[in-house]
């Protein structure tokens, strides 16, 4: 890979890299994943949505988390179970099915044949590393581990607030995650970083991690600095303990020794860490004879409660969906009612206008009827007078005809002709 960052280390290896970001819950794995992502390493597409307990985001593949939870449940465990998994669980049928599913998810999200590294973050990786080493080897990928850690009491207090987990169980869970992750990452490229150091000096820590793992970050530090500085705000770190408590005293010799060994570990000097973790594992195995049954019973009760919570959550979600559906229908009916009411008012207004128009037309009709009656009477009178004039004309015509037929009219005809001739001559 071409190094595009002046302050990131050269790439000293040629294998395709799968970065596994491991660490206990509430130890800064989300912050680490986001920093790695902002430095140009892809972490997948469909990520777990942010929540109240992690408003800045989890930065982990949702389907990977689902696959991990399903596998742990099939193995009779859970993310908050501090008991060890059964020996050789990674070779069982449940693990084989999970391996197939995880490889499908990786193929869907990453170009596994490219030289570009990719990163997977999920605290459950700390418990499931044997499976991941197998499936990465199956694809010819080199596993590279960034192991982030945080003071166990800070983690326990954070879990107490988020999950109402008892402090003692939180501390025991911290031990289980750290011991499993440390044991399963021996012999492969790994780098340790504390959450506090990452927040305090991400440049120096990511520079060191890149050098120790031979990873060249695709994005230059200066290019990513604004986004990383904004992300690593002081609000990301909750439950910060006073310095006197952070000095690893008073929380039990096992916790104190393991935490101190992790802090002091560095490449080329991990022997003490391995010795301490092996001794602690043996001590836990001896103690398990006394507390394993109790924890198993509590885990069983927890699983039942979790199933009840899941059932009630599903029922609540169903009722909530039904409520929203009813609410939506109500709003639709309400809108329809308002539209009908508006239409009704419009019709009422139109009816009022039509009524007024009808009365206006009625008045006009009455006036026309009166005018028609008056005109009819006038016509009748005129017609009567016309008949009277016609009768008079007939009488005059009869009288005139009688004159024309009289003897006197016939005798005086020459006189009338002479008179007419005389008038004509006189006029000339």
Backbone torsions as a table, in degrees:
resi	resn	phi	psi	omega
1	UNK	NA	141.7	177.6
2	UNK	-76.6	129.2	178.8
3	UNK	-81.1	114.9	179.8
4	UNK	-105.3	11.8	179.6
5	UNK	-120.3	126.6	-179.0
6	UNK	-69.1	-20.6	-176.4
7	UNK	-116.0	18.6	172.5
8	UNK	-111.3	156.2	-170.1
9	UNK	-77.4	161.0	175.8
10	UNK	-70.6	154.2	177.7
11	UNK	-83.3	114.0	-173.7
12	UNK	-100.7	0.8	179.9
13	UNK	-126.3	163.4	-177.7
14	UNK	-111.5	-13.7	-177.9
15	UNK	-69.0	155.1	176.0
16	UNK	-74.0	134.1	-169.2
17	UNK	-106.5	129.8	168.4
18	UNK	-111.5	108.3	-178.7
19	UNK	-82.5	121.4	176.9
20	UNK	-105.4	116.5	-178.3
21	UNK	-96.9	103.6	-173.2
22	UNK	-111.9	162.1	-179.9
23	UNK	153.6	160.9	179.6
24	UNK	-67.0	152.0	172.0
25	UNK	-52.5	145.1	178.0
26	UNK	64.7	24.8	-178.7
27	UNK	-108.3	3.6	178.7
28	UNK	103.7	13.2	179.7
29	UNK	-62.6	-36.2	-179.9
30	UNK	-66.2	-44.5	178.4
31	UNK	-61.7	-43.1	179.2
32	UNK	-62.0	-44.5	-178.8
33	UNK	-61.4	-40.8	-179.2
34	UNK	-69.1	-38.3	177.8
35	UNK	-63.2	-46.7	178.6
36	UNK	-59.2	-41.6	179.1
37	UNK	-64.2	-43.9	179.7
38	UNK	-68.0	-20.9	174.6
39	UNK	-84.5	7.1	170.2
40	UNK	103.9	3.4	-179.7
41	UNK	-91.6	122.4	-179.9
42	UNK	-67.0	143.7	179.1
43	UNK	-122.7	9.9	179.0
44	UNK	106.8	172.4	-173.0
45	UNK	-100.1	-62.7	-174.4
46	UNK	-85.3	97.1	-175.8
47	UNK	-96.4	158.6	175.9
48	UNK	-62.1	130.1	179.5
49	UNK	-63.1	152.0	176.3
50	UNK	-66.1	158.0	-178.9
51	UNK	-138.2	179.3	-179.8
52	UNK	-61.3	-34.7	-178.7
53	UNK	-80.7	-11.4	179.4
54	UNK	-151.3	70.0	-173.8
55	UNK	-64.8	-20.3	179.8
56	UNK	-83.0	-3.8	177.5
57	UNK	107.0	152.1	177.8
58	UNK	-94.1	-28.5	176.5
59	UNK	58.0	45.5	177.1
60	UNK	-135.8	148.1	-179.1
61	UNK	-67.0	125.7	-177.1
62	UNK	-61.2	-42.1	-177.0
63	UNK	-70.3	-30.8	176.3
64	UNK	-66.9	-44.4	178.3
65	UNK	-61.0	-42.9	178.6
66	UNK	-61.9	-42.5	179.3
67	UNK	-64.7	-40.6	178.8
68	UNK	-64.4	-45.8	-180.0
69	UNK	-62.4	-41.4	179.8
70	UNK	-63.2	-42.5	-179.7
71	UNK	-65.2	-45.7	179.4
72	UNK	-59.8	-39.9	178.6
73	UNK	-64.5	-41.4	178.3
74	UNK	-65.3	-27.8	178.2
75	UNK	-86.2	5.3	180.0
76	UNK	76.3	25.2	-177.4
77	UNK	-130.2	-168.6	178.4
78	UNK	-164.8	170.5	-177.2
79	UNK	-61.5	-28.8	-176.5
80	UNK	-102.6	21.1	179.1
81	UNK	-95.1	115.9	-177.9
82	UNK	-82.9	-2.1	180.0
83	UNK	-77.9	149.2	179.5
84	UNK	-69.3	152.9	174.4
85	UNK	-75.9	160.9	-178.9
86	UNK	-63.3	151.6	178.4
87	UNK	-61.1	139.2	176.3
88	UNK	58.6	28.3	178.7
89	UNK	-59.5	-28.8	-176.0
90	UNK	-67.4	-12.0	179.2
91	UNK	-100.3	1.9	-179.2
92	UNK	-80.1	171.8	-176.4
93	UNK	-66.0	-35.3	178.9
94	UNK	-64.9	-41.3	179.3
95	UNK	-67.1	-37.3	179.2
96	UNK	-63.7	-42.6	178.2
97	UNK	-64.5	-40.4	178.7
98	UNK	-65.1	-38.1	179.6
99	UNK	-62.1	-43.3	178.4
100	UNK	-61.1	-44.9	-178.6
101	UNK	-65.6	-42.6	-178.4
102	UNK	-64.8	-39.4	177.7
103	UNK	-63.4	-37.4	176.2
104	UNK	-61.4	-43.2	-179.7
105	UNK	-64.2	-42.6	179.3
106	UNK	-62.9	-42.1	179.2
107	UNK	-63.0	-35.4	-178.9
108	UNK	-72.8	-23.7	-172.9
109	UNK	-109.4	-21.4	-174.3
110	UNK	-136.3	152.4	170.6
111	UNK	-89.2	90.9	-169.6
112	UNK	-67.0	-19.1	-179.4
113	UNK	-86.3	-8.3	-179.1
114	UNK	-77.6	159.7	176.3
115	UNK	-75.3	-17.4	178.8
116	UNK	-61.8	127.4	176.9
117	UNK	-71.4	158.0	172.2
118	UNK	-130.4	161.9	-176.2
119	UNK	-129.3	142.7	175.4
120	UNK	-122.6	127.8	178.3
121	UNK	-123.4	127.7	169.3
122	UNK	-170.1	123.1	179.8
123	UNK	-53.5	-27.3	-179.9
124	UNK	-65.1	-16.9	174.0
125	UNK	-54.4	-33.9	-178.3
126	UNK	-58.5	-30.3	-179.9
127	UNK	-93.0	-19.9	-170.3
128	UNK	-115.3	20.6	-177.3
129	UNK	-61.9	-35.5	177.7
130	UNK	-55.2	-39.5	178.3
131	UNK	-66.9	-42.3	-177.2
132	UNK	-68.7	-35.2	177.0
133	UNK	-64.4	-37.4	177.9
134	UNK	-66.1	-49.5	-173.8
135	UNK	-71.2	-31.7	175.6
136	UNK	-68.8	-40.4	177.8
137	UNK	-63.3	-35.9	179.0
138	UNK	-60.5	-32.3	179.0
139	UNK	-97.2	8.8	178.8
140	UNK	69.7	28.3	-178.5
141	UNK	-103.0	141.5	178.6
142	UNK	-90.3	123.5	176.8
143	UNK	-78.6	131.6	174.8
144	UNK	-126.0	128.3	-171.2
145	UNK	-112.8	131.1	166.7
146	UNK	-110.1	116.0	-173.2
147	UNK	-104.7	106.5	179.5
148	UNK	-98.0	139.3	-177.1
149	UNK	-134.7	161.6	-178.0
150	UNK	-149.1	155.3	-179.0
151	UNK	-54.5	130.4	-175.6
152	UNK	-58.3	-34.5	-179.2
153	UNK	-70.2	-35.9	174.9
154	UNK	-61.4	-43.0	179.0
155	UNK	-63.6	-45.9	-178.2
156	UNK	-62.3	-41.4	179.1
157	UNK	-67.2	-36.9	177.9
158	UNK	-65.2	-41.5	177.6
159	UNK	-67.7	-34.1	177.9
160	UNK	-63.0	-39.1	-179.9
161	UNK	-73.6	-44.3	-174.8
162	UNK	-77.3	-42.9	-172.5
163	UNK	-115.2	4.0	-176.4
164	UNK	56.0	35.9	179.7
165	UNK	-85.9	137.7	178.2
166	UNK	-63.7	145.3	-176.4
167	UNK	-56.9	-44.3	-179.0
168	UNK	-59.5	-42.3	179.3
169	UNK	-67.5	-38.2	178.8
170	UNK	-62.7	-40.4	178.6
171	UNK	-66.8	-41.2	178.7
172	UNK	-65.2	-38.6	178.5
173	UNK	-65.2	-38.8	176.9
174	UNK	-58.9	-45.3	178.5
175	UNK	-59.1	-46.2	-177.1
176	UNK	-61.2	-47.4	-178.8
177	UNK	-62.9	-46.0	-176.4
178	UNK	-66.5	-44.1	-179.0
179	UNK	-65.5	-43.7	179.3
180	UNK	-63.3	-44.9	-177.5
181	UNK	-66.9	-39.9	-179.8
182	UNK	-65.2	-44.3	-177.5
183	UNK	-64.4	-42.9	-173.3
184	UNK	-81.4	-7.7	178.0
185	UNK	-104.5	6.0	176.2
186	UNK	-68.1	140.9	176.7
187	UNK	84.6	-3.6	175.2
188	UNK	-121.2	164.1	-177.4
189	UNK	-65.6	122.7	179.9
190	UNK	-145.6	152.9	177.2
191	UNK	-138.5	139.5	179.9
192	UNK	-101.5	146.4	174.8
193	UNK	-151.0	139.9	176.4
194	UNK	-90.0	150.2	179.1
195	UNK	-60.7	-41.7	-179.5
196	UNK	-61.8	-41.1	-179.4
197	UNK	-67.9	-37.8	178.6
198	UNK	-62.0	-42.8	178.7
199	UNK	-68.2	-35.4	-175.0
200	UNK	-77.4	-39.9	-174.7
201	UNK	-150.9	75.0	-177.3
202	UNK	-65.5	-34.7	178.7
203	UNK	-58.5	-52.5	-178.1
204	UNK	-63.2	-40.4	-177.9
205	UNK	-69.8	-43.0	-179.5
206	UNK	-71.4	-30.3	173.3
207	UNK	-63.2	-47.4	179.9
208	UNK	-63.1	-46.3	-178.6
209	UNK	-60.9	-43.2	178.1
210	UNK	-60.2	-41.1	178.8
211	UNK	-66.0	-43.7	-177.2
212	UNK	-67.8	-33.4	-177.6
213	UNK	-97.0	-10.2	-176.7
214	UNK	70.0	35.6	-178.7
215	UNK	-107.7	129.2	174.9
216	UNK	-98.8	116.7	-178.7
217	UNK	-69.8	127.9	-176.3
218	UNK	-59.3	-35.7	-178.5
219	UNK	-100.5	138.2	177.3
220	UNK	-66.6	145.9	-178.8
221	UNK	-57.6	-43.8	-177.8
222	UNK	-62.4	-35.5	-179.8
223	UNK	-69.9	-32.8	-176.4
224	UNK	-94.9	-6.3	-169.6
225	UNK	-59.9	-44.4	-176.9
226	UNK	-59.7	-47.0	-178.4
227	UNK	-67.5	-41.4	-178.4
228	UNK	-68.4	-43.1	179.2
229	UNK	-61.9	-39.2	179.3
230	UNK	-67.6	-35.7	-178.8
231	UNK	-72.7	-44.5	-177.5
232	UNK	-81.5	58.3	178.6
233	UNK	-78.0	163.5	-179.0
234	UNK	-61.8	-26.0	-178.4
235	UNK	-68.2	-13.2	179.3
236	UNK	-69.8	-26.1	-175.2
237	UNK	-102.8	117.0	178.2
238	UNK	-111.6	162.5	175.3
239	UNK	57.8	47.6	175.3
240	UNK	-76.3	130.0	-175.8
241	UNK	-93.1	153.9	174.6
242	UNK	-62.1	157.4	-176.5
243	UNK	-58.4	-37.7	-176.7
244	UNK	-66.3	-28.6	177.7
245	UNK	-81.8	-30.8	-179.1
246	UNK	-73.1	-3.4	-178.4
247	UNK	-83.9	18.0	171.9
248	UNK	65.7	33.1	179.9
249	UNK	-121.3	145.9	171.5
250	UNK	86.8	9.2	-179.2
251	UNK	-115.7	14.0	-179.2
252	UNK	102.2	142.3	-175.5
253	UNK	-63.9	-34.1	-178.9
254	UNK	-64.2	-49.8	179.9
255	UNK	-61.7	-45.9	-176.9
256	UNK	-61.1	-44.1	-177.3
257	UNK	-66.9	-44.7	-177.9
258	UNK	-65.7	-45.7	-178.4
259	UNK	-63.5	-41.1	178.9
260	UNK	-65.1	-40.2	-178.8
261	UNK	-65.5	-38.1	178.3
262	UNK	-65.6	-42.5	-178.7
263	UNK	-64.5	-33.6	-175.6
264	UNK	-89.7	-8.1	-176.4
265	UNK	-75.2	143.6	174.4
266	UNK	-155.8	160.6	-176.8
267	UNK	-52.0	133.6	-178.8
268	UNK	86.5	-5.7	-179.9
269	UNK	-142.7	57.1	179.4
270	UNK	-106.0	4.7	-177.4
271	UNK	-62.0	-46.8	-178.7
272	UNK	-61.0	-39.7	178.4
273	UNK	-61.1	-45.7	-179.0
274	UNK	-64.7	-40.4	178.9
275	UNK	-61.9	-48.4	-178.7
276	UNK	-61.8	-44.0	-178.8
277	UNK	-66.6	-39.6	178.0
278	UNK	-63.6	-45.5	178.9
279	UNK	-61.7	-41.0	-179.8
280	UNK	-65.4	-39.6	177.3
281	UNK	-61.5	-40.7	178.3
282	UNK	-65.3	-41.7	178.0
283	UNK	-62.6	-41.1	178.9
284	UNK	-65.5	-38.2	179.6
285	UNK	-63.7	-39.4	177.4
286	UNK	-65.9	-45.2	-178.4
287	UNK	-67.4	-25.3	-178.4
288	UNK	-58.7	-28.6	179.0
289	UNK	-61.8	-24.3	-177.9
290	UNK	-96.0	-35.5	-173.1
291	UNK	-110.0	-9.7	-173.7
292	UNK	-61.8	-44.8	-178.9
293	UNK	-62.7	-42.0	-180.0
294	UNK	-62.2	-45.2	179.7
295	UNK	-67.1	-37.2	178.7
296	UNK	-62.6	-43.5	178.1
297	UNK	-62.4	-43.2	179.6
298	UNK	-65.2	-38.7	179.0
299	UNK	-64.2	-39.3	178.5
300	UNK	-63.3	-43.5	178.2
301	UNK	-64.4	-38.1	179.5
302	UNK	-64.0	-42.1	179.3
303	UNK	-63.5	-40.1	177.6
304	UNK	-63.5	-43.8	177.8
305	UNK	-62.8	-39.2	179.7
306	UNK	-64.8	-38.7	177.8
307	UNK	-64.1	-40.5	177.3
308	UNK	-64.1	-42.9	178.8
309	UNK	-61.2	-43.3	179.2
310	UNK	-62.6	-42.0	179.3
311	UNK	-62.9	-48.0	179.7
312	UNK	-65.1	-34.3	178.4
313	UNK	-65.2	-41.4	178.0
314	UNK	-64.3	-43.0	178.8
315	UNK	-63.9	-41.1	178.9
316	UNK	-63.3	-43.3	179.3
317	UNK	-62.1	-40.4	178.3
318	UNK	-63.9	-44.7	178.3
319	UNK	-64.9	-38.3	179.4
320	UNK	-64.2	-41.3	177.0
321	UNK	-63.0	-42.1	179.1
322	UNK	-64.4	-40.5	178.4
323	UNK	-60.9	-45.7	180.0
324	UNK	-64.0	-36.6	178.2
325	UNK	-64.8	-45.8	178.4
326	UNK	-63.1	-42.6	179.5
327	UNK	-61.3	-40.6	178.7
328	UNK	-64.7	-43.2	177.8
329	UNK	-63.3	-39.8	178.9
330	UNK	-61.1	-45.9	179.7
331	UNK	-64.0	-35.7	178.4
332	UNK	-65.6	-44.4	178.3
333	UNK	-64.7	-38.9	179.5
334	UNK	-63.3	-42.0	177.1
335	UNK	-64.0	-41.5	179.0
336	UNK	-64.1	-40.5	178.7
337	UNK	-62.3	-44.2	179.8
338	UNK	-63.5	-38.4	178.8
339	UNK	-65.5	-42.2	178.3
340	UNK	-65.6	-39.4	178.9
341	UNK	-63.3	-41.6	178.0
342	UNK	-64.1	-41.3	178.4
343	UNK	-64.6	-39.8	179.4
344	UNK	-62.9	-44.1	178.1
345	UNK	-62.9	-38.2	178.2
346	UNK	-64.1	-41.7	178.7
347	UNK	-65.4	-41.0	177.6
348	UNK	-59.3	-42.8	179.5
349	UNK	-64.7	-41.7	177.0
350	UNK	-64.0	-40.3	179.2
351	UNK	-62.7	-39.9	177.5
352	UNK	-61.7	-45.6	179.2
353	UNK	-64.0	-40.5	179.9
354	UNK	-65.9	-39.0	179.1
355	UNK	-62.3	-44.8	178.0
356	UNK	-61.7	-39.3	179.6
357	UNK	-67.4	-38.3	177.9
358	UNK	-61.0	-44.3	179.3
359	UNK	-65.6	-36.4	176.5
360	UNK	-65.5	-41.6	177.7
361	UNK	-66.2	-34.1	179.0
362	UNK	-66.6	-43.0	177.4
363	UNK	-62.2	-42.8	179.2
364	UNK	-63.7	-38.0	179.3
365	UNK	-63.9	-43.9	-180.0
366	UNK	-62.5	-40.9	178.3
367	UNK	-64.0	-41.4	178.7
368	UNK	-66.0	-39.0	178.6
369	UNK	-63.9	-40.3	178.6
370	UNK	-65.3	-42.8	178.9
371	UNK	-64.5	-37.7	178.9
372	UNK	-64.8	-42.8	179.6
373	UNK	-64.0	-42.1	179.2
374	UNK	-64.0	-43.0	179.4
375	UNK	-65.2	-38.0	179.9
376	UNK	-65.3	-40.2	179.2
377	UNK	-65.0	-42.2	179.2
378	UNK	-63.6	-38.6	179.1
379	UNK	-65.8	-40.8	179.3
380	UNK	-63.0	-42.1	179.4
381	UNK	-64.0	-44.8	179.9
382	UNK	-63.3	-39.2	180.0
383	UNK	-65.1	-37.3	178.7
384	UNK	-65.4	-43.2	179.5
385	UNK	-65.5	-35.9	179.4
386	UNK	-62.9	-41.6	179.4
387	UNK	-66.6	-37.0	178.2
388	UNK	-63.9	-44.5	179.3
389	UNK	-64.8	-35.3	179.6
390	UNK	-66.0	-39.8	179.5
391	UNK	-66.3	-41.6	178.3
392	UNK	-63.0	-40.9	179.5
393	UNK	-63.0	-40.4	179.7
394	UNK	-62.9	-40.1	-179.9
395	UNK	-65.0	-44.6	-179.9
396	UNK	-64.3	-41.1	179.3
397	UNK	-61.9	-39.4	179.8
398	UNK	-66.5	-41.6	179.3
399	UNK	-64.9	-40.9	-179.7
400	UNK	-64.1	-41.9	179.4
401	UNK	-62.8	-36.4	180.0
402	UNK	-67.1	-38.5	177.9
403	UNK	-63.4	-46.2	-178.5
404	UNK	-60.8	-28.5	-177.0
405	UNK	-93.5	-1.0	-177.0
406	UNK	-77.4	158.4	-178.7
407	UNK	-68.1	-38.3	-178.5
408	UNK	-62.8	-37.5	179.8
409	UNK	-66.6	-34.3	-179.8
410	UNK	-73.0	-40.4	-178.0
411	UNK	-66.6	-39.0	-175.6
412	UNK	-84.8	6.5	-178.2
413	UNK	-64.2	-41.6	178.2
414	UNK	-63.5	-36.7	-179.6
415	UNK	-63.8	-40.7	-178.9
416	UNK	-67.2	-35.3	179.8
417	UNK	-70.1	-41.0	178.7
418	UNK	-66.4	-40.6	177.4
419	UNK	-61.1	-39.2	-179.9
420	UNK	-67.3	-37.3	179.9
421	UNK	-68.5	-39.9	180.0
422	UNK	-63.4	-38.3	180.0
423	UNK	-66.0	-35.5	-178.8
424	UNK	-69.7	-41.4	179.9
425	UNK	-68.2	-41.4	-179.5
426	UNK	-61.8	-40.3	-178.3
427	UNK	-68.0	-25.0	177.9
428	UNK	-79.8	NA	NA
